[in-house]
Amino acid sequence: MRRLDPDIFKAYDIRGIYGEQIDGDAAEQIARAFAHVLCGLAGKPVGDLRVGLGRDMRLSAPELASRYREGLLDAGVHVLDAGEVGSEMLYFLVGSRDLDGGLMCTASHNPKAYTGAKLVREGALALSGDAGIQDVRRAIEAGIPNRAGASGDRGTLQELDLYEEFQADVLGFIDPAAVQAAAGGLKLVVDGANGMAGPMVGPLLRRLGLEPVELYWRPDGNFPDHEPNPLLPENRRLIVDQVTAAGADLGIAWDGDADRCFFIDEQGAFVDGDFLTALLARSLLGKATAPGEAILYDVRASRAVPDSVTDAGGVPYVNRVGHAFFKTRMRAEGSLFGGEVSGHYYFRDFYCADSGTIPALLILELLASERRSLSALLAPYRERYFISGEINSEVSDQQAKIEQIADRYADAEQSRLDGISIDYPDWHFNVRPSNTEPLLRLCLESLISVEDMRRRRDEVLALIRS
């Protein structure tokens, strides 16, 4: 049995080039090792494990999902196979059925050549490099027998269609009648990036009475139009053009497995993830029945988030970047909602999992109920908080550079929760090391002006790159 490339075991998932780093044989090894790891996490024999399985639209997904399934069954696991779904539907399957874990065959937003797997334990809690994924690697390297069950019996298989149940559940986050009442006056452009948003979200939009302009709405693992990563400006150029040309009220773009969505306002401006987190937090806190609900945000975020949460009666908590850390902390705090700058949004009433469907529904409801444009809703943030966005710099020694930053800004309030955060009353920044590359990532904000933000940004970048 060939040794797997250790580089495929990432901080938050398993990911690599199809055929070169991950093939069918590798998929079976990963699945058997995952079953072994779940035994330890669940504290039960493998024959008692119930595990969900899903796959996205990539060309390699049918083959690899069948091999993941074979590995799980061969280990003795009872498999619930949802077929071709968005990643959040796999999380919903695990949470709603109280399963012991789940495996989603996907490479998310990566280009066509990639494949991979997202792994979760009970409660749709993500495995990470620190907690679970490296255990899978070590189990493979130690040698997992073809049949891990005590009796050697194969597991059982149940195939199911989850779409109707999932869609009914997520509609419960909004008042559908409010959107339906305004649907005639709402012009919407959607970009599915030839991923899973079309079949997952499309029926919901039609049910709400919307008739969006659909771009790349059919799943196609060839990605004939653009890569499924809306965070890159070149991949959202067409939706920006279509929003302005059509005079639309809103544009929404999803990544490949559709667990993240991104918004374009009616003026064609991209909506930053921290400002979107602030809007969503306000909306959810406005519906909350209990005071003082906890809201999570990540270390990179604008102060617009904690300010908005506090103003709306919530309690803000800053958190490490990464979905495994968010889901764990949300359970610990009982958080109503959590948002990351990267476009991951988590909901307590969705098993603390991230969703690309629920934020889209909530923003549509907000526009329908507020009767104001998205740019008007965002204006208080854009006029007060001036953010740099994330900027990468290649460095030879990440930790040494972080210590230089700490020394240079010794008079500031500092935190080492994730990288280093430097806080002054009217400006702040975070610098984090990349998990996979020799990079430092800077996010900076000024509360004075865009000119001050640029001056501060250039100052910090000069230090990082010196």
C-alpha distance (Angstrom), angle and dihedral (degrees) to the residues before:
residue distance angle dihedral
M1 . . .
R2 3.80 . .
R3 3.77 121.0 .
L4 3.81 115.0 -110.0
D5 3.78 121.3 -124.3
P6 3.84 104.4 -99.7
D7 3.81 89.8 -147.2
I8 3.81 91.1 74.8
F9 3.82 90.4 70.2
K10 3.81 100.6 86.0
A11 3.78 133.5 -179.0
Y12 3.81 94.5 -93.5
D13 3.80 107.0 13.1
I14 3.79 146.8 -3.3
R15 3.79 112.7 -88.1
G16 3.80 138.9 162.4
I17 3.78 148.3 129.5
Y18 3.79 112.9 -58.5
G19 3.79 112.1 -114.8
E20 3.79 94.3 8.9
Q21 3.80 103.3 56.4
I22 3.81 103.3 6.2
D23 3.81 124.9 32.6
G24 3.79 135.4 149.5
D25 3.78 94.8 -75.9
A26 3.82 90.5 50.0
A27 3.81 89.8 49.6
E28 3.80 91.7 55.5
Q29 3.80 91.1 49.1
I30 3.80 91.3 49.3
A31 3.82 91.8 49.3
R32 3.79 94.4 49.5
A33 3.80 91.1 47.0
F34 3.82 90.3 47.5
A35 3.81 89.2 54.4
H36 3.80 89.1 51.1
V37 3.82 92.0 50.8
L38 3.81 92.0 46.7
C39 3.82 89.5 54.7
G40 3.77 89.3 61.5
L41 3.80 94.2 43.3
A42 3.80 94.6 47.1
G43 3.81 95.4 38.3
K44 3.79 93.5 -134.2
P45 3.82 137.5 105.0
V46 3.78 117.2 -87.0
G47 3.80 91.9 -113.1
D48 3.81 89.0 64.4
L49 3.82 94.7 51.8
R50 3.80 120.0 112.5
V51 3.81 112.9 -163.2
G52 3.80 131.9 -178.8
L53 3.80 122.4 -137.5
G54 3.80 131.2 -163.4
R55 3.79 139.2 161.0
D56 3.78 138.0 -159.3
M57 3.82 129.6 -134.5
R58 3.82 99.5 -86.0
L59 3.78 115.4 132.6
S60 3.80 90.9 -118.1
A61 3.81 94.5 46.9
P62 3.84 100.4 89.4
E63 3.80 92.1 52.8
L64 3.79 96.3 41.9
A65 3.81 94.8 43.2
S66 3.79 89.4 53.8
R67 3.80 89.5 51.3
Y68 3.81 91.9 47.7
R69 3.78 87.0 50.8
E70 3.79 91.6 48.9
G71 3.80 91.1 50.9
L72 3.80 92.3 50.6
L73 3.80 93.3 46.2
D74 3.78 92.0 46.1
A75 3.80 88.8 53.6
G76 3.80 89.1 55.2
V77 3.84 99.0 -104.4
H78 3.80 124.0 147.5
V79 3.83 103.5 -124.7
L80 3.81 127.1 -155.2
D81 3.81 105.3 -163.1
A82 3.83 115.5 -161.3
G83 3.83 94.5 180.0
E84 3.81 119.9 -148.7
V85 3.80 107.8 7.0
G86 3.79 143.0 137.4
S87 3.80 115.4 -91.1
E88 3.80 92.9 -109.3
M89 3.80 89.1 57.8
L90 3.80 88.5 59.8
Y91 3.82 88.4 51.3
F92 3.80 88.9 49.5
L93 3.80 90.5 50.8
V94 3.82 92.1 52.1
G95 3.80 93.7 45.0
S96 3.78 99.3 41.9
R97 3.83 94.6 46.4
D98 3.81 94.6 40.7
L99 3.80 89.7 -124.2
D100 3.78 124.9 177.4
G101 3.79 92.6 -122.0
G102 3.76 148.1 -37.2
L103 3.80 141.5 -131.6
M104 3.80 122.1 -151.1
C105 3.80 115.4 -165.3
T106 3.81 101.3 -143.7
A107 3.78 144.6 116.3
S108 3.80 91.4 -152.3
H109 3.82 110.7 -153.0
N110 3.81 97.3 -5.8
P111 3.83 123.1 119.3
K112 3.80 124.9 -88.0
A113 3.81 96.9 -86.8
Y114 3.81 93.6 62.4
T115 3.77 133.0 89.3
G116 3.78 133.2 169.3
A117 3.77 148.4 136.1
K118 3.78 138.0 -98.0
L119 3.80 111.3 -149.3
V120 3.80 127.4 -158.6
R121 3.78 134.6 177.8
E122 3.81 127.8 -149.8
G123 3.79 115.0 -36.6
A124 3.83 89.2 26.4
L125 3.82 89.4 -80.2
A126 3.78 108.3 164.1
L127 3.76 122.9 -120.5
S128 3.80 111.8 -131.6
G129 3.77 138.2 -173.3
D130 3.79 88.8 -93.8
A131 3.79 94.6 45.1
G132 3.78 118.4 32.3
I133 3.78 113.0 -23.7
Q134 3.78 95.2 78.8
D135 3.81 87.2 45.6
V136 3.81 87.5 59.6
R137 3.81 89.4 51.8
R138 3.79 92.5 48.4
A139 3.80 91.8 47.9
I140 3.81 90.6 53.7
E141 3.79 92.1 48.2
A142 3.81 90.7 48.7
G143 3.80 90.7 52.5
I144 3.81 122.3 -104.9
P145 3.81 114.9 -145.7
N146 3.78 117.1 -122.2
R147 3.78 89.8 -112.7
A148 3.79 116.5 39.0
G149 3.79 95.6 175.4
A150 3.78 116.5 105.9
S151 3.81 91.2 -125.2
G152 3.78 95.4 38.5
D153 3.83 89.6 -122.7
R154 3.78 118.7 150.2
G155 3.75 118.9 -118.7
T156 3.78 125.9 -111.2
L157 3.78 130.0 -107.9
Q158 3.79 132.3 -136.6
E159 3.80 120.4 -178.6
L160 3.79 117.8 -159.0
D161 3.80 142.9 174.7
L162 3.79 108.5 -130.1
Y163 3.80 102.2 175.3
E164 3.79 102.1 96.2
E165 3.80 94.1 44.6
F166 3.80 93.2 46.2
Q167 3.79 93.6 48.0
A168 3.80 92.4 49.6
D169 3.80 89.6 51.0
V170 3.81 97.7 51.4
L171 3.81 92.3 45.7
G172 3.79 85.2 65.1
F173 3.83 89.3 73.0
I174 3.82 91.9 70.6
D175 3.78 142.3 34.7
P176 3.83 100.0 -104.2
A177 3.80 91.5 -165.7
A178 3.81 91.1 61.8
V179 3.79 91.6 55.6
Q180 3.80 93.0 42.1
A181 3.80 90.3 53.0
A182 3.80 91.1 55.1
A183 3.81 97.5 34.6
G184 3.78 94.7 100.6
G185 3.78 90.8 60.7
L186 3.80 97.8 42.0
K187 3.80 117.4 94.0
L188 3.78 111.8 -164.6
V189 3.81 134.7 -176.5
V190 3.81 118.5 -164.2
D191 3.80 130.3 -169.7
G192 3.80 116.2 -164.8
A193 3.82 95.2 179.7
N194 3.82 87.2 -134.7
G195 3.79 86.2 -70.1
M196 3.79 136.6 115.5
A197 3.82 99.2 -66.0
G198 3.81 93.7 87.7
P199 3.82 98.7 63.3
M200 3.80 94.0 30.4
V201 3.82 102.4 46.3
G202 3.80 102.7 17.8
P203 3.83 96.5 78.0
L204 3.81 90.3 49.6
L205 3.80 92.5 54.1
R206 3.80 91.0 49.9
R207 3.80 90.5 47.7
L208 3.80 88.3 55.1
G209 3.80 90.4 54.5
L210 3.79 95.8 -106.9
E211 3.79 123.8 140.0
P212 3.80 103.6 -165.2
V213 3.76 127.4 -171.4
E214 3.81 100.2 -108.3
L215 3.80 121.6 -144.4
Y216 3.82 121.7 -174.7
W217 3.79 87.8 -15.9
R218 3.82 98.5 152.4
P219 3.83 117.3 83.8
D220 3.80 109.4 -111.0
G221 3.79 122.3 161.1
N222 3.79 90.5 -156.9
F223 3.83 88.5 71.5
P224 3.81 90.2 -149.4
D225 3.80 95.4 -178.3
H226 3.81 109.5 35.6
E227 3.79 141.2 -25.6
P228 3.82 114.9 -83.1
N229 3.81 95.6 -109.7
P230 3.83 113.5 103.8
L231 3.80 92.1 -178.8
L232 3.81 87.8 78.0
P233 3.82 109.4 81.4
E234 3.82 93.2 -139.6
N235 3.82 89.9 60.0
R236 3.80 94.3 55.4
R237 3.81 97.8 42.3
L238 3.81 94.1 102.9
I239 3.80 96.2 48.2
V240 3.81 89.9 49.9
D241 3.82 89.7 51.7
Q242 3.80 91.9 45.9
V243 3.82 93.7 49.8
T244 3.78 92.7 53.5
A245 3.82 95.3 39.5
A246 3.81 92.9 50.2
G247 3.80 94.5 42.0
A248 3.80 87.3 -123.9
D249 3.79 123.9 177.5
L250 3.78 94.0 -139.2
G251 3.79 145.4 4.6
I252 3.81 123.4 -153.7
A253 3.81 124.3 -169.2
W254 3.81 126.8 -174.1
D255 3.78 133.3 -160.4
G256 3.80 122.6 -120.7
D257 3.79 100.9 -81.7
A258 3.82 89.3 33.9
D259 3.81 98.1 -129.3
R260 3.82 89.4 122.4
C261 3.79 129.1 51.9
F262 3.80 131.1 -171.8
F263 3.78 130.1 -158.8
I264 3.80 136.5 -137.3
D265 3.81 117.5 -164.7
E266 3.80 124.1 -135.9
Q267 3.82 90.8 -92.4
G268 3.81 91.6 57.3
A269 3.82 94.9 -105.2
F270 3.80 120.5 142.2
V271 3.81 113.6 -119.6
D272 3.80 112.3 -129.6
G273 3.79 115.6 -127.5
D274 3.80 95.0 -122.0
F275 3.81 92.1 53.6
L276 3.80 89.6 47.4
T277 3.81 88.9 50.7
A278 3.81 89.0 53.7
L279 3.82 91.8 50.9
L280 3.79 93.4 47.4
A281 3.80 92.3 46.4
R282 3.81 91.0 52.8
S283 3.79 91.2 48.6
L284 3.80 94.7 49.1
L285 3.81 94.5 42.9
G286 3.79 88.4 51.7
K287 3.81 88.6 59.8
A288 3.80 96.2 41.3
T289 3.80 117.0 117.2
A290 3.81 95.4 -157.5
P291 3.82 125.4 59.2
G292 3.79 123.5 -122.5
E293 3.80 98.9 30.5
A294 3.81 114.3 -179.4
I295 3.82 118.9 -115.2
L296 3.82 123.1 -170.6
Y297 3.80 125.8 -148.1
D298 3.79 131.4 171.7
V299 3.81 129.6 -107.2
R300 3.83 92.4 -106.4
A301 3.78 95.7 58.2
S302 3.78 131.2 116.7
R303 3.78 117.7 -105.4
A304 3.79 83.9 -115.7
V305 3.81 86.2 86.8
P306 3.83 101.9 56.3
D307 3.82 90.6 36.1
S308 3.81 91.7 53.3
V309 3.80 93.5 43.8
T310 3.81 91.9 51.2
D311 3.82 92.3 45.9
A312 3.82 89.8 51.6
G313 3.80 93.1 51.5
G314 3.80 98.8 -100.8
V315 3.79 131.9 121.8
P316 3.83 115.2 -118.9
Y317 3.81 121.7 -145.0
V318 3.80 122.9 -171.3
N319 3.79 115.6 -139.3
R320 3.79 144.5 -175.4
V321 3.80 116.6 -89.4
G322 3.81 115.8 -100.5
H323 3.79 137.6 74.2
A324 3.81 94.6 -111.1
F325 3.81 90.2 56.7
F326 3.79 93.4 44.5
K327 3.79 95.8 50.0
T328 3.80 92.6 47.9
R329 3.82 93.7 46.7
M330 3.80 92.8 46.0
R331 3.77 89.5 59.1
A332 3.79 91.6 46.4
E333 3.81 93.0 51.5
G334 3.80 97.2 32.9
S335 3.81 86.0 -124.3
L336 3.77 119.5 -167.0
F337 3.80 93.3 -152.0
G338 3.78 142.8 -5.8
G339 3.79 131.6 -164.2
E340 3.78 135.4 -168.3
V341 3.80 127.6 -158.6
S342 3.82 87.9 -123.6
G343 3.81 92.1 66.9
H344 3.81 100.9 -96.7
Y345 3.82 110.5 136.4
Y346 3.82 121.4 -173.8
F347 3.79 129.2 -160.5
R348 3.80 129.0 -161.9
D349 3.79 91.3 -147.4
F350 3.81 89.7 53.3
Y351 3.81 94.8 59.2
C352 3.83 89.4 -86.1
A353 3.80 86.6 -73.7
D354 3.79 128.6 138.9
S355 3.77 120.1 -103.7
G356 3.78 136.7 -171.4
T357 3.79 92.4 -167.8
I358 3.81 102.9 54.2
P359 3.85 96.0 54.3
A360 3.80 89.9 51.0
L361 3.81 90.9 52.3
L362 3.81 92.6 45.9
I363 3.80 93.8 51.4
L364 3.79 91.1 47.7
E365 3.81 88.6 51.4
L366 3.80 90.6 47.8
L367 3.81 92.8 52.5
A368 3.80 90.7 46.5
S369 3.80 94.8 49.4
E370 3.82 99.6 38.0
R371 3.80 94.9 45.2
R372 3.80 88.3 -149.1
S373 3.77 130.7 114.3
L374 3.77 120.7 -99.8
S375 3.80 91.3 -115.9
A376 3.82 89.1 54.7
L377 3.81 90.5 51.8
L378 3.81 89.6 49.5
A379 3.81 96.8 43.7
P380 3.84 95.5 90.9
Y381 3.80 89.0 57.6
R382 3.77 98.7 41.5
E383 3.80 91.6 48.2
R384 3.81 95.2 51.0
Y385 3.81 108.8 27.5
F386 3.81 118.7 57.1
I387 3.81 112.1 -166.9
S388 3.79 131.6 -173.7
G389 3.77 99.5 -152.1
E390 3.80 118.9 -134.2
I391 3.82 115.0 -46.2
N392 3.81 122.5 -171.0
S393 3.81 125.7 -147.2
E394 3.80 126.1 -176.8
V395 3.81 113.2 -128.7
S396 3.79 133.5 175.1
D397 3.82 96.7 -140.4
Q398 3.80 114.9 27.1
Q399 3.80 97.6 -174.5
A400 3.80 94.8 46.4
K401 3.79 90.0 53.3
I402 3.80 91.5 49.0
E403 3.81 89.0 54.0
Q404 3.81 89.5 51.7
I405 3.80 89.1 53.5
A406 3.81 90.6 49.6
D407 3.81 90.9 52.3
R408 3.81 94.3 45.1
Y409 3.83 92.6 51.9
A410 3.80 98.0 35.0
D411 3.82 91.8 136.4
A412 3.83 91.9 61.9
E413 3.78 130.1 86.1
Q414 3.82 104.7 -96.5
S415 3.79 135.6 -162.2
R416 3.81 131.3 -174.2
L417 3.80 96.1 -165.8
D418 3.81 90.6 120.1
G419 3.79 116.8 -1.4
I420 3.79 105.8 -42.3
S421 3.79 128.3 -44.1
I422 3.82 119.6 -161.0
D423 3.81 116.8 -163.2
Y424 3.79 130.3 -169.2
P425 3.82 124.1 166.7
D426 3.81 94.6 -102.1
W427 3.82 103.5 25.4
H428 3.79 139.6 22.7
F429 3.77 142.7 170.3
N430 3.78 144.1 -168.5
V431 3.80 127.2 -145.2
R432 3.81 117.4 -165.8
P433 3.79 131.2 179.5
S434 3.79 118.2 -122.7
N435 3.80 114.0 -113.2
T436 3.81 93.4 -139.8
E437 3.81 108.8 24.6
P438 3.84 137.2 46.2
L439 3.79 90.6 -102.6
L440 3.77 138.9 123.9
R441 3.80 116.7 -150.8
L442 3.80 119.3 -147.8
C443 3.80 127.1 -160.6
L444 3.81 115.7 176.6
E445 3.79 135.8 176.1
S446 3.78 136.1 -169.8
L447 3.79 124.2 -162.7
I448 3.82 91.2 -161.7
S449 3.81 109.1 61.2
V450 3.78 144.1 -43.0
E451 3.80 87.9 -101.2
D452 3.79 91.1 55.7
M453 3.81 90.0 48.3
R454 3.80 90.9 53.4
R455 3.80 92.2 47.7
R456 3.80 92.6 49.8
R457 3.82 91.6 43.3
D458 3.78 92.7 53.2
E459 3.81 90.7 46.9
V460 3.79 93.2 54.1
L461 3.80 93.4 42.1
A462 3.81 90.2 52.5
L463 3.81 88.8 55.4
I464 3.79 93.6 46.8
R465 3.79 93.2 47.5
S466 3.81 97.4 41.3
